[in-house]
Amino acid sequence: MKRQLLFIVLMLLPMMASADAVEINGIYYNLDETTKQAAVAYTNQMYTKYKGSVEIPEVVSYDGVDYSVTSIEARVFVRSFGLTSITIPSSVTNIGENAFDRCDGLAEVHIKDLEAWFKIDFASAYSNPISYARHLFLNGEEVKDLVVPNGVTSIKNFAFFACNSLTSVTIPNSVTSIGSCAFFACNDLTSVSLSNSLTSIGESSFCSTSLTSVTIPDGVTSIEHKTFYECSGLTSVTIPNSVTDIGTSAFGYSGLTSVTIPNGVKTIGEDAFYQCLSLTSIVIPNSVTSIGIGAFRSCNGLTSIVVEDGNSVYDSREGCNALIKTSDNELITGCMNTTIPNSVTAIGPNAFFGCSGLTSVTIPNSVTDIGTSAFGYSGLTSVTIPNGVKTIGEDAFYQCLSLTSIVIPNSVTSIGIGVFSGCSGLTSVTIPNSVTAIGVNAFARCSGLTSVTIPNSVTSIELRAFAFCSGLTSVTIGNSVVTIGRETFAQCSKLETVCCLAEDVPSTGKNAFDGQTIKDATLFVPESSLNDYMATAPWSQFGTFKTIGDTFVKPLGNDTPVSIKSNGGQLTIEGADDGLQVRVYGMNGVEAGSGVSSNGQATVNTNLQPGSVAVIKIGDKSVKVATK
C-alpha cells in the first residue's frame, strides 16, 4: 500500500513543478550548479499563482549559493490572467516558447537596461511579454521614441512585437540586421530611420505599423515576405538598386501611391502589391524575370503598367479584375456578371476575388462548396446560395461592400471564419436552423446590419463574430447557445436590445459586449433565469432587465394600462381604445402585422420568430416587447 501511495505521489510531482525546480520568493527556478545560472521554471499551476506585479531578480540565492537568472523557460507564465506587470532583469538572454501566452491582463513590461533587451532571444511572438502588454517602460519611463544604442549589431526576432508605445525608431549604423516580426503590429509607429549598414530586414518586420514613408538603405538585397504588409499609411517607399527580390505580400494592403522598381529586381513575389488601392501606375524593368500570381491583384486604381522593352515576363496573377498584360502590352480589366454552368460542383479559392465589376452571379444547384475568398472584394449586390451548398470557405464574401442581403440555405451547418466580414452594405441576413456555429469574425464590421436573429440550433458564437457592427440595435440569441466568444459584440455602439432565450446563462469571453453600450440597453431573458442573468457578468451590466413572453403592461398616455401578451408569432393587445389601429414592426423596420382594437382587444398574427423584439405601435404611442 505504501509503495502504491509513493507511486501516486511521484506521478503528481511533474504536475506541480518541473523536475528539480525550487521556489524562491514565490518564483520557481531550475538551478544549474555547474554554471551557477538559474532559469525561471514552468509549472502548470502558474496561472493561478502569478498575479499583479512580478519582478524577476538578476540574482537568486539558494543554500548559500548565488545564481544568475539568465533565462525564462517555455510557458512559464502561460494563462497568468492576473499578471498585470512584469520586470525582466538585464541578465536574461533567452525566453522560451510562448512564455507569456494568454497573459490577457498584462499591461506593462519594465526593463532597466535597453542594450540588454537587444540581447534576448525570443523563441516566439508570445515569448515576448510586450505582445500582450503593448507598453514598454525603461527605468519607469514609457519608451516612445526608441533610439537603439550604438554598439547593438542586430535587432532580434520579435524584439518589439506589438509594442504600441513606440512612435518613432532610430537605428544606428552599428545595426546590420533586423529580425522577423521585430516591429510587427507596432500600431502607433509612424517613422523609422534605418541603419545605412543594414543588409537584411526580416519578414513581417514592419507589418501593421503606421509608417508613412521609408527609405530602404543600399546593401539590402531582399524585401521579405510581408515586410510592409498592412501599412495603410505608407504612401512612398525608396527601394535601392541593391534589391533583387520583392517577396510575397511585401507591400500588400499598403497605401502606396507610386513606386519605382529599380533595375536589378529579378523577382516580384505573389501578392507583392496586393490591394494597393491608391497605386495608379507601375513600371516593371527588364531585369524582372518572374512575377508571382496576384502581384498587382485588386489594385483597382492601377491604370497603367509599363513593361520595359526586352521584358518577356507574363503576369499570371489570378483574379479576373486584375490588370493583365497581353502580348501587345494592352491592359484588360473587369469581370462582368456571370452565370456558372450546371456542370460546376465547386467554386474554388479566389475564383472571383477582387472582381469589382461583378455585381451578380448565378450559382447553380450543382455547387456544394464555395472556396476560401471565392467572392472576396467583388462588387456583388446580392447573391442566393443554393440549397445543396454544404461548406462556405473562410472569407468567401469578405469585403463585398455592395452586398445588401444574403440567404443562407439550410444545408449549411456552420458559418466559418470571416465569411461576411467587412460587408458594410449588408442590411439583412437569414441564418437557418441548420447552423450550429458562427465562426470568428463571421459578420465583423457589417455596419449596415440593424437586427440579427441567431437560431435555436446555434450552440457557439465565436470570437468577434459581430464586432464593429456599428448599426446593430437588436440581437436575438437562440436557446441552445452555450458559449459567446471574446469581443463578439464589441463596438456595437447602437445596441439597444438583446433577447437571450437560453435558460442556462451562456458563458462569455472577455469584452463579449461593449460595457459602455449595454449599461443603457435592455436584456430580455426567460423568467426562470432572470436572477441568474442579473448575478452573472457581463449580463448583469445591462441597464434594464425584462422577461420574455409574459404579460407586459405599460401605460400609454393618460396612464391608460395596456396589456401585451405573446404566443409564438401572435400578439394580443388588451386595453386599447376601440377602433385604434395597432401595427407591429420587426427591429428592421418592416411591418410584421396589423389589426384594429375591438371590445378593448386587438389580435395581430405575425411571422416573427420566438424571442424576436417587436415594436408595437398603438395609435401614436409605441413600445418594444420580446415575443415568446
C-alpha positions as MATLAB code, in Angstrom:
seq = 'MKRQLLFIVLMLLPMMASADAVEINGIYYNLDETTKQAAVAYTNQMYTKYKGSVEIPEVVSYDGVDYSVTSIEARVFVRSFGLTSITIPSSVTNIGENAFDRCDGLAEVHIKDLEAWFKIDFASAYSNPISYARHLFLNGEEVKDLVVPNGVTSIKNFAFFACNSLTSVTIPNSVTSIGSCAFFACNDLTSVSLSNSLTSIGESSFCSTSLTSVTIPDGVTSIEHKTFYECSGLTSVTIPNSVTDIGTSAFGYSGLTSVTIPNGVKTIGEDAFYQCLSLTSIVIPNSVTSIGIGAFRSCNGLTSIVVEDGNSVYDSREGCNALIKTSDNELITGCMNTTIPNSVTAIGPNAFFGCSGLTSVTIPNSVTDIGTSAFGYSGLTSVTIPNGVKTIGEDAFYQCLSLTSIVIPNSVTSIGIGVFSGCSGLTSVTIPNSVTAIGVNAFARCSGLTSVTIPNSVTSIELRAFAFCSGLTSVTIGNSVVTIGRETFAQCSKLETVCCLAEDVPSTGKNAFDGQTIKDATLFVPESSLNDYMATAPWSQFGTFKTIGDTFVKPLGNDTPVSIKSNGGQLTIEGADDGLQVRVYGMNGVEAGSGVSSNGQATVNTNLQPGSVAVIKIGDKSVKVATK';
ca = [
       0.000    0.000    0.000;
       2.851    2.404    0.875;
       4.585    1.591   -2.419;
       1.331    2.358   -4.259;
       0.921    5.717   -2.480;
       4.552    6.607   -3.199;
       3.961    5.872   -6.888;
       0.919    8.162   -6.949;
       2.876   10.981   -5.261;
       5.718   10.613   -7.747;
       3.247   10.762  -10.631;
       1.778   14.005   -9.288;
       5.114   15.782   -8.850;
       5.508   16.786  -12.552;
       2.052   18.375  -12.361;
       3.207   20.623   -9.548;
       6.549   21.828  -10.890;
       9.226   20.847  -13.371;
      11.830   18.365  -12.178;
      14.156   19.748   -9.515;
      12.559   23.216   -9.617;
      12.846   25.183   -6.394;
      10.684   28.047   -5.185;
      12.488   31.225   -4.151;
      10.455   34.241   -3.045;
       7.374   32.999   -4.850;
       9.037   32.154   -8.202;
      10.102   28.668   -9.368;
      13.605   28.163  -10.774;
      15.704   25.394  -12.288;
      19.251   25.809  -10.935;
      22.454   24.762  -12.705;
      25.057   24.123  -10.034;
      27.877   23.963  -12.613;
      27.282   27.279  -14.383;
      25.618   28.953  -11.405;
      22.775   30.012  -13.684;
      19.051   29.963  -12.936;
      16.101   29.584  -15.293;
      12.585   30.649  -14.319;
      10.763   27.299  -14.460;
       7.356   26.257  -15.778;
       4.661   24.654  -13.665;
       1.139   24.097  -14.877;
      -0.198   25.817  -11.771;
       1.370   29.191  -12.560;
      -1.733   30.827  -13.973;
      -3.246   30.670  -10.510;
      -0.044   31.860   -8.849;
       1.386   34.861  -10.684;
      -0.767   37.942  -10.123;
      -0.290   41.699  -10.005;
       3.277   42.976  -10.481;
       6.083   40.409  -10.697;
       9.752   41.396  -10.697;
      12.271   38.747  -11.720;
      15.594   39.401   -9.966;
      19.000   39.296  -11.657;
      20.391   37.005   -8.965;
      18.789   34.455   -6.624;
      20.356   32.732   -3.655;
      19.743   29.126   -2.647;
      21.567   27.196    0.095;
      24.133   29.978    0.307;
      24.922   29.936   -3.453;
      24.171   32.846   -5.820;
      22.713   32.051   -9.270;
      22.407   34.484  -12.176;
      18.917   34.431  -13.719;
      19.656   34.075  -17.454;
      16.513   32.570  -18.966;
      12.757   32.141  -18.731;
      11.647   28.699  -19.847;
       8.761   27.889  -22.215;
       5.187   28.523  -20.996;
       6.306   29.808  -17.589;
       3.580   32.465  -17.308;
       1.031   30.875  -19.640;
      -2.531   31.826  -18.661;
      -1.398   34.078  -15.846;
      -4.593   36.053  -16.295;
      -3.989   38.092  -13.135;
      -0.486   39.200  -14.102;
      -0.513   42.978  -14.753;
       3.175   43.958  -14.802;
       6.461   42.104  -15.360;
      10.048   43.279  -14.824;
      12.672   41.454  -16.907;
      16.222   41.693  -15.496;
      19.236   42.628  -17.635;
      20.733   39.189  -17.037;
      18.069   37.346  -19.093;
      19.224   36.387  -22.597;
      16.646   33.762  -23.556;
      12.857   33.475  -23.220;
      11.256   30.172  -24.232;
       8.309   29.294  -26.454;
       5.022   31.002  -25.524;
       6.346   32.018  -22.119;
       3.679   34.737  -21.799;
       0.888   33.211  -23.873;
      -2.638   34.210  -22.763;
      -1.453   36.801  -20.260;
      -4.531   38.844  -21.107;
      -4.257   41.211  -18.136;
      -0.614   42.144  -18.694;
      -0.328   45.916  -19.230;
       3.316   46.867  -18.593;
       6.796   45.458  -19.256;
       9.650   47.013  -17.285;
      13.385   46.856  -18.007;
      16.408   48.650  -16.557;
      18.946   48.333  -19.400;
      17.862   48.965  -23.003;
      21.010   47.479  -24.540;
      20.457   44.249  -22.600;
      16.975   43.940  -24.148;
      18.548   43.568  -27.605;
      20.496   40.506  -26.409;
      17.365   38.478  -25.622;
      16.442   35.605  -27.936;
      12.660   35.247  -28.093;
      11.518   31.796  -29.180;
       8.163   33.069  -30.476;
       5.934   36.146  -30.549;
       4.313   35.181  -27.255;
       7.695   34.672  -25.639;
       7.856   38.455  -25.570;
       5.618   39.900  -22.826;
       5.156   43.056  -24.934;
       2.924   41.009  -27.253;
       0.221   41.282  -24.578;
       1.292   44.323  -22.547;
       1.775   46.577  -25.619;
       3.770   49.042  -23.474;
       7.496   49.018  -22.575;
       8.995   51.037  -19.705;
      12.697   51.805  -19.248;
      13.513   52.739  -15.646;
       9.910   53.789  -15.128;
       9.627   55.918  -18.306;
       7.479   54.660  -21.178;
       9.563   54.091  -24.322;
       8.004   56.110  -27.159;
      10.871   57.472  -29.266;
      13.205   54.498  -29.386;
      16.877   55.192  -30.055;
      18.733   51.924  -30.437;
      22.054   52.150  -28.546;
      25.257   52.400  -30.568;
      27.031   49.068  -30.493;
      23.917   46.968  -30.995;
      24.529   44.884  -34.135;
      21.160   43.208  -34.599;
      17.515   43.634  -33.645;
      16.319   40.123  -32.982;
      13.131   38.336  -33.962;
      10.018   39.620  -32.118;
      12.092   42.198  -30.187;
       9.287   44.817  -30.066;
       6.361   42.698  -31.233;
       3.094   44.712  -30.885;
       4.772   47.500  -28.872;
       2.123   50.208  -29.233;
       4.020   52.697  -27.105;
       6.567   53.213  -29.900;
       6.014   56.211  -32.172;
       9.476   56.502  -33.758;
      12.583   54.346  -34.072;
      16.154   55.428  -34.817;
      18.520   52.608  -35.739;
      22.289   53.392  -35.698;
      24.806   52.263  -38.306;
      26.126   49.553  -35.996;
      22.979   47.507  -36.740;
      23.309   45.189  -39.760;
      20.121   43.120  -39.462;
      16.510   43.391  -38.312;
      14.831   40.114  -37.396;
      11.434   38.720  -38.349;
       8.446   40.476  -36.774;
      10.791   42.805  -34.900;
       8.291   45.697  -35.010;
       5.220   43.718  -36.061;
       1.904   45.422  -35.150;
       3.553   48.449  -33.539;
       0.374   50.286  -34.449;
       1.487   53.798  -33.445;
       4.910   53.629  -35.109;
       4.903   56.417  -37.717;
       8.585   56.906  -38.561;
      11.766   54.873  -38.716;
      15.331   55.845  -39.560;
      17.134   52.763  -40.806;
      20.818   51.976  -40.413;
      22.943   52.560  -43.519;
      24.756   49.328  -42.679;
      21.637   47.140  -42.938;
      21.954   44.071  -45.131;
      18.769   42.249  -44.125;
      15.269   43.164  -42.950;
      13.294   40.137  -41.750;
       9.836   39.093  -42.871;
       6.869   40.934  -41.323;
       9.344   43.210  -39.536;
       7.222   46.372  -40.020;
       3.912   44.689  -40.805;
       0.802   46.513  -39.490;
       2.597   49.698  -38.459;
       1.625   53.327  -39.194;
       4.738   54.202  -41.198;
       4.124   56.917  -43.796;
       7.371   56.686  -45.744;
      10.511   54.585  -45.658;
      13.908   54.641  -47.318;
      15.485   51.217  -47.577;
      19.289   51.566  -47.458;
      21.738   50.305  -50.073;
      23.014   46.905  -49.061;
      19.609   45.313  -48.518;
      19.125   42.706  -51.233;
      15.656   41.380  -50.463;
      12.359   42.788  -49.226;
      10.975   39.768  -47.427;
       7.518   38.246  -47.031;
       5.044   40.810  -45.614;
       7.798   43.236  -44.570;
       5.484   46.253  -45.018;
       2.173   44.396  -45.206;
      -0.917   46.287  -43.974;
       0.978   49.584  -43.670;
      -2.066   51.529  -44.844;
      -0.423   54.907  -44.201;
       2.704   54.067  -46.207;
       2.433   56.251  -49.320;
       6.029   56.231  -50.549;
       8.998   53.899  -50.446;
      12.501   54.155  -51.836;
      13.850   50.799  -52.986;
      17.633   50.782  -53.613;
      19.370   49.267  -56.625;
      20.800   46.543  -54.387;
      17.400   44.843  -54.066;
      16.931   41.822  -56.317;
      13.814   40.255  -54.783;
      10.490   41.685  -53.633;
       8.852   38.958  -51.563;
       5.348   37.578  -51.220;
       2.868   40.216  -49.968;
       5.788   42.559  -49.234;
       3.664   45.721  -49.688;
       0.180   44.181  -49.659;
      -2.581   46.441  -48.298;
      -0.194   49.389  -48.130;
      -1.135   52.957  -49.074;
       1.473   53.323  -51.813;
       0.536   55.849  -54.482;
       3.602   55.273  -56.624;
       6.638   53.049  -56.549;
       9.775   52.745  -58.636;
      11.037   49.219  -59.026;
      14.787   49.555  -59.624;
      16.636   47.910  -62.471;
      18.158   44.903  -60.768;
      14.994   43.429  -59.283;
      14.598   39.917  -60.703;
      11.546   38.565  -58.913;
       8.297   40.093  -57.708;
       6.529   37.640  -55.403;
       2.892   36.589  -55.187;
       0.568   39.351  -53.953;
       3.573   41.678  -53.600;
       1.419   44.811  -54.107;
      -1.923   43.186  -53.460;
      -4.795   45.587  -52.653;
      -2.674   48.732  -53.004;
      -5.791   50.707  -53.853;
      -4.026   54.053  -54.305;
      -1.378   52.746  -56.697;
      -2.069   54.197  -60.142;
       0.915   53.200  -62.260;
       3.866   50.870  -62.204;
       6.980   50.416  -64.289;
       8.425   46.916  -64.484;
      12.103   46.960  -65.504;
      13.502   44.470  -67.979;
      15.596   42.872  -65.228;
      12.447   41.189  -63.866;
      12.244   37.527  -64.837;
       9.388   36.394  -62.606;
       6.144   37.961  -61.394;
       4.118   35.861  -58.969;
       0.394   35.204  -59.055;
      -1.624   38.199  -57.894;
       1.351   40.558  -57.667;
      -0.910   43.523  -58.504;
      -4.236   41.873  -57.837;
      -7.078   44.157  -56.706;
      -5.051   47.306  -57.341;
      -8.288   48.878  -58.521;
      -6.744   52.296  -59.122;
      -3.995   50.915  -61.340;
      -4.488   52.273  -64.872;
      -1.020   51.879  -66.314;
       1.525   49.091  -66.337;
       4.629   49.895  -68.348;
       6.762   46.923  -69.248;
      10.214   47.885  -70.471;
      11.426   46.606  -73.791;
      13.148   43.263  -73.553;
      10.992   42.003  -70.671;
       9.433   38.667  -71.563;
       7.503   38.232  -68.294;
       3.826   37.367  -68.397;
       1.889   38.302  -65.300;
      -0.186   35.217  -64.470;
      -1.848   36.663  -61.400;
      -5.317   35.339  -60.649;
      -8.479   37.343  -60.109;
     -10.337   38.486  -63.177;
     -10.446   42.129  -62.122;
      -6.667   42.297  -62.116;
      -4.904   44.241  -64.853;
      -3.247   41.746  -67.157;
      -0.620   42.472  -69.784;
      -1.412   40.966  -73.167;
       1.216   40.236  -75.797;
       0.866   43.747  -77.225;
       1.047   45.427  -73.812;
      -2.648   46.311  -73.762;
      -4.483   46.190  -70.450;
      -7.700   44.268  -69.980;
      -9.877   44.729  -66.938;
     -13.124   43.730  -65.425;
     -15.291   40.741  -64.839;
     -18.893   41.034  -65.923;
     -21.922   39.358  -64.366;
     -21.580   35.630  -64.591;
     -23.717   32.532  -64.877;
     -21.850   29.475  -63.659;
     -22.724   26.335  -65.664;
     -24.552   23.397  -64.071;
     -21.521   21.155  -64.525;
     -19.649   23.051  -61.785;
     -19.709   21.393  -58.357;
     -17.282   23.680  -56.528;
     -16.231   27.320  -56.739;
     -12.529   27.301  -55.964;
     -10.453   29.605  -53.755;
     -10.150   33.187  -55.083;
     -12.209   32.276  -58.168;
     -13.822   35.752  -58.404;
     -11.643   37.526  -55.872;
     -11.338   41.263  -56.490;
     -13.889   41.312  -59.307;
     -15.267   44.777  -58.623;
     -17.292   44.661  -61.835;
     -19.114   41.521  -60.734;
     -22.462   42.677  -59.332;
     -24.485   39.484  -59.725;
     -23.776   35.806  -60.084;
     -25.981   32.776  -60.608;
     -24.719   29.798  -58.640;
     -26.228   26.517  -59.895;
     -27.726   23.846  -57.641;
     -24.847   21.549  -58.561;
     -22.429   23.565  -56.409;
     -21.701   22.035  -52.988;
     -18.604   24.007  -51.981;
     -17.699   27.687  -52.114;
     -13.969   28.086  -51.579;
     -11.843   30.420  -49.497;
     -12.128   34.076  -50.628;
     -14.134   32.929  -53.656;
     -16.005   36.256  -53.995;
     -13.901   38.422  -51.683;
     -13.711   42.103  -52.648;
     -16.159   41.579  -55.503;
     -18.920   44.013  -56.460;
     -21.803   41.642  -55.659;
     -25.010   43.372  -54.554;
     -26.991   40.224  -53.789;
     -26.479   36.502  -54.008;
     -28.593   33.413  -53.477;
     -26.660   30.454  -52.160;
     -28.427   27.346  -53.458;
     -29.725   24.568  -51.252;
     -27.059   21.944  -51.556;
     -24.062   24.082  -50.649;
     -22.507   22.411  -47.621;
     -19.386   24.428  -47.000;
     -18.591   28.122  -47.362;
     -14.862   28.769  -47.063;
     -13.081   31.371  -44.981;
     -13.562   34.968  -46.170;
     -15.779   33.726  -49.024;
     -17.607   37.087  -49.271;
     -15.067   39.191  -47.385;
     -15.344   42.961  -48.019;
     -18.185   42.686  -50.544;
     -19.113   46.281  -49.747;
     -22.163   46.424  -52.032;
     -23.755   43.189  -50.812;
     -27.075   44.123  -49.179;
     -28.763   40.809  -48.399;
     -27.912   37.150  -48.122;
     -29.951   33.984  -47.667;
     -28.015   31.032  -46.307;
     -29.567   27.635  -47.163;
     -30.397   25.043  -44.523;
     -27.782   22.708  -45.982;
     -25.071   24.822  -44.313;
     -24.159   23.769  -40.765;
     -21.579   26.376  -39.863;
     -20.654   29.914  -40.869;
     -16.869   29.965  -40.925;
     -14.121   32.459  -40.250;
     -14.696   35.893  -41.770;
     -17.256   34.671  -44.347;
     -19.131   38.010  -44.465;
     -16.608   40.150  -42.625;
     -16.487   43.749  -43.844;
     -19.739   43.549  -45.844;
     -20.687   47.024  -44.672;
     -23.679   47.283  -47.006;
     -25.311   44.124  -45.671;
     -28.671   45.050  -44.117;
     -30.326   41.643  -43.948;
     -29.152   38.111  -43.269;
     -31.133   34.927  -42.737;
     -29.356   32.262  -40.686;
     -31.095   28.873  -40.984;
     -31.820   26.418  -38.173;
     -29.226   24.025  -39.604;
     -26.362   26.246  -38.442;
     -24.752   25.164  -35.158;
     -21.753   27.507  -35.017;
     -20.966   31.062  -36.099;
     -17.239   31.447  -36.643;
     -14.577   34.009  -35.804;
     -15.249   37.411  -37.438;
     -18.111   35.857  -39.434;
     -20.081   39.144  -39.612;
     -17.481   41.550  -38.184;
     -17.725   45.127  -39.484;
     -21.122   44.559  -41.118;
     -22.071   48.085  -40.136;
     -25.345   48.030  -42.111;
     -26.907   45.247  -40.040;
     -29.564   46.547  -37.648;
     -31.110   43.307  -36.409;
     -29.844   39.736  -36.128;
     -31.663   36.574  -35.063;
     -29.418   33.673  -34.114;
     -31.460   30.467  -34.391;
     -32.006   27.897  -31.651;
     -29.696   25.423  -33.428;
     -26.587   27.528  -32.743;
     -24.525   26.438  -29.721;
     -21.478   28.691  -30.067;
     -20.779   32.202  -31.313;
     -17.058   32.678  -31.769;
     -14.559   35.498  -31.240;
     -15.587   38.877  -32.749;
     -18.388   37.276  -34.795;
     -20.380   40.560  -34.814;
     -17.715   43.010  -33.649;
     -17.851   46.558  -35.052;
     -21.413   46.096  -36.358;
     -21.975   49.743  -35.568;
     -25.573   49.830  -36.831;
     -26.768   46.822  -34.842;
     -29.623   47.731  -32.497;
     -31.271   44.381  -31.751;
     -29.973   40.828  -31.252;
     -31.906   37.654  -30.521;
     -29.812   34.739  -29.224;
     -31.286   31.253  -29.526;
     -31.987   28.936  -26.609;
     -29.120   26.496  -27.317;
     -26.215   28.940  -27.208;
     -23.667   27.765  -24.650;
     -20.667   29.996  -25.376;
     -20.204   33.519  -26.681;
     -16.591   34.341  -27.525;
     -14.359   37.296  -26.741;
     -15.395   40.650  -28.239;
     -18.332   39.022  -30.052;
     -20.415   42.212  -29.913;
     -17.571   44.658  -29.203;
     -18.018   48.175  -30.598;
     -21.708   47.598  -31.359;
     -22.333   51.089  -30.074;
     -26.027   51.331  -31.024;
     -27.130   48.083  -29.409;
     -30.404   48.735  -27.588;
     -31.994   45.323  -27.090;
     -30.649   41.816  -26.538;
     -33.019   38.890  -26.165;
     -31.371   35.693  -24.918;
     -33.644   32.640  -24.926;
     -31.166   30.344  -23.177;
     -32.336   29.260  -19.727;
     -28.766   28.380  -18.741;
     -26.725   31.577  -18.792;
     -24.196   31.301  -21.684;
     -20.538   31.676  -20.798;
     -18.890   34.731  -22.334;
     -15.344   35.669  -23.241;
     -13.657   38.921  -22.320;
     -15.462   42.025  -23.643;
     -18.187   39.941  -25.290;
     -20.370   43.063  -25.057;
     -19.367   46.713  -25.026;
     -19.749   47.667  -21.359;
     -20.456   51.322  -22.054;
     -23.215   50.407  -24.511;
     -25.122   47.741  -22.586;
     -25.478   49.869  -19.482;
     -28.154   51.724  -21.473;
     -29.557   48.607  -23.192;
     -32.396   46.211  -22.310;
     -31.907   42.479  -21.792;
     -34.863   40.099  -22.268;
     -34.401   36.655  -20.670;
     -36.574   33.724  -19.556;
     -38.348   34.488  -16.282;
     -36.935   31.338  -14.648;
     -33.378   32.560  -15.291;
     -33.763   36.262  -14.542;
     -31.902   36.155  -11.233;
     -29.063   34.134  -12.746;
     -28.537   36.662  -15.535;
     -28.712   39.560  -13.097;
     -25.980   37.931  -10.994;
     -23.630   36.981  -13.858;
     -21.239   39.366  -15.643;
     -21.381   40.768  -18.241;
     -25.159   40.185  -18.380;
     -25.505   41.903  -15.020;
     -24.206   45.140  -16.598;
     -27.302   45.661  -18.748;
     -29.238   48.738  -17.727;
     -32.716   47.175  -17.869;
     -33.941   43.584  -17.415;
     -37.237   42.189  -18.729;
     -38.665   38.705  -19.072;
     -39.732   37.054  -22.312;
     -43.312   36.454  -23.357;
     -45.105   37.099  -20.092;
     -47.809   39.724  -19.832;
     -46.258   43.117  -20.328;
     -48.214   46.094  -19.007;
     -47.290   49.647  -19.892;
     -49.202   52.940  -19.502;
     -49.650   54.646  -22.841;
     -50.725   58.248  -22.418;
     -53.030   59.389  -19.627;
     -51.726   56.401  -17.624;
     -54.023   54.018  -19.545;
     -52.702   50.492  -18.829;
     -52.263   48.363  -21.950;
     -51.509   44.628  -21.569;
     -49.467   42.828  -24.228;
     -49.195   39.033  -24.399;
     -47.324   36.911  -26.930;
     -47.776   33.318  -28.014;
     -45.457   32.356  -30.840;
     -45.950   34.954  -33.555;
     -49.370   36.000  -32.233;
     -49.649   39.146  -30.138;
     -52.690   40.074  -28.063;
     -53.087   43.705  -27.027;
     -55.689   44.429  -24.361;
     -56.840   47.816  -23.065;
     -56.502   49.849  -26.258;
     -59.425   52.075  -27.220;
     -61.878   50.533  -29.690;
     -61.113   51.372  -33.299;
     -57.480   52.143  -32.537;
     -55.018   50.943  -35.196;
     -52.337   48.533  -33.900;
     -49.256   47.890  -36.033;
     -46.348   45.522  -35.282;
     -42.861   46.056  -36.704;
     -39.690   43.988  -36.569;
     -36.482   45.675  -35.457;
     -35.544   46.055  -39.128;
     -38.463   48.487  -39.513;
     -40.516   46.154  -41.709;
     -44.186   45.839  -40.737;
     -44.931   42.313  -39.487;
     -48.676   42.618  -38.990;
     -51.548   44.927  -38.010;
     -55.026   44.963  -36.515;
     -57.758   47.166  -35.082;
     -58.815   47.122  -31.436;
     -62.376   45.879  -30.890;
     -64.048   45.422  -27.495;
     -60.783   46.566  -25.932;
     -58.656   43.905  -27.634;
     -56.600   43.520  -30.814;
     -55.027   40.268  -32.036;
     -52.162   40.524  -34.526;
     -50.682   37.487  -36.258;
     -47.065   37.965  -37.337;
     -44.233   35.927  -38.803;
     -41.858   36.982  -36.027;
     -39.632   34.257  -34.630;
     -39.740   33.391  -30.900;
     -37.505   35.746  -28.980;
     -37.704   38.475  -31.604;
     -38.006   42.020  -30.356;
     -41.064   43.740  -31.803;
     -42.088   47.385  -31.868;
     -45.838   47.717  -31.278;
     -47.397   50.997  -32.345;
     -50.784   51.632  -30.708;
     -52.238   54.791  -32.159;
     -49.446   57.345  -31.837;
     -47.680   55.500  -28.995;
     -45.158   52.682  -29.318;
     -43.488   50.099  -27.085;
     -40.899   47.343  -27.509;
     -41.588   43.758  -26.378;
     -39.881   40.389  -26.806;
     -42.061   37.634  -28.264;
     -42.340   34.225  -26.681;
];
